[in-house]
Amino acid sequence: MEKIDAGSRPHVVLVHGIWNAKSWLTPLARRLRLEGFDVEVFGYPSILGGPEPAITALIQRLQGGPPTHLVGHSLGGLIGLEALRRAPDLPVQRMVCLGSPLLGSDAARSLGQRAWTAPILGRSGTLLQAGCPPWQGAVPVGMVAGNVARGIGRLIVRFDSDSDGTVGLEETRLPGLAAHCVVPASHTGLVFSADAARQAAHFLRQGRFTDA
């Protein structure tokens, strides 16, 4: 592989999902670095802190900085998209969501209906259940969804169509997205998937997914 000058590498900020830490995204970060990106992972307390302080912190982290891309897994995609909606002047060029339930999560709504399971979602429950409004921002946003139905979601809710085991494919199809693709991965597996990383890298570089 041709050696890439670190100074010429496009910058990417990764945002993890619920119940995860920054280290969870290490495999994805490694793959994107091999694709030629300079990668940084943004961490936040998803249960005790929740989306609101995370959105504010992400906006502050990006504001006034160099051009960058965003990649968010699951809840991280909703947080990234909301940051772009609230601060449309952020220097973000493109964004990729990995399995994010942008239309809201049936699994999260099911958990929220039970008094003994609602605390599992912490302060992130409201955003996961409601999702995001149709995307109308200037930043092109692509979705990489999985279709391998392995995950805790199958124990919580019945999916009537394809899913990644936690998020239904239809829950990822937010109106206004620039592109949508499906890879053979579960919800958790999207972080470890070579196909997902390859598609994400292709979209960040060219604004579209590859057909191969």
HELIX and SHEET records of a PDB file:
HELIX    1   1 ALA A    6  SER A    8  5                                   3    
HELIX    2   2 LYS A   22  LEU A   25  5                                   4    
HELIX    3   3 THR A   26  LEU A   34  1                                   9    
HELIX    4   4 PRO A   51  LEU A   62  1                                  12    
HELIX    5   5 LEU A   75  ARG A   86  1                                  12    
HELIX    6   6 ASP A  106  GLY A  112  1                                   7    
HELIX    7   7 ALA A  118  SER A  124  5                                   7    
HELIX    8   8 GLY A  125  ALA A  130  1                                   6    
HELIX    9   9 GLY A  153  ILE A  156  1                                   4    
HELIX   10  10 LEU A  169  THR A  172  5                                   4    
HELIX   11  11 THR A  188  VAL A  191  5                                   4    
HELIX   12  12 ALA A  194  GLN A  206  1                                  13    
SHEET    1   A 6 ASP A  38  PHE A  42  0                                        
SHEET    2   A 6 HIS A  11  VAL A  15  1                                        
SHEET    3   A 6 THR A  68  HIS A  73  1                                        
SHEET    4   A 6 VAL A  92  LEU A  98  1                                        
SHEET    5   A 6 VAL A 141  GLY A 146  1                                        
SHEET    6   A 6 ALA A 179  VAL A 183  1                                        
END                                                                             
